[in-house]
Amino acid sequence: MTEIIAQQLLDPFRAGLIFFLVVTAHRTRATMGLRTPLVLGVIFVAAMLPLTTGGGMVEQAGGVLPAMAYGLVTNTILLGIVLFGWAIWERTRRS
């Protein structure tokens, strides 16, 4: 389990998708809010990557559904890291 999550955490494509999800959510915050797009985006990325790229990750996880579940955990961790960095960036930009 930890191997799969570590592998997913180091995936630059996944990290980029989460980063640009946060950028897009902040740009549309006035009309959409922030939580709903982030939650739906995390779920979408967790489902999209195993279904489209598949391969070794799905086999390692034991199927598509476990790979999606690991993806949810990984995406949540990445989202927390990106939001933490975004908050630091905003705080330093204001002062």
Secondary structure, DSSP 8 states (H G I E B T S, - for coil): -HHHHHHHHT-HHHHHHHHHHHHHHHHTHHHH-SHHHHHHHHHHHHHHHHHHT-THHHHHHTSHHHHHHHHHHHHHHHHHHHHHHHHHHHHHHH-
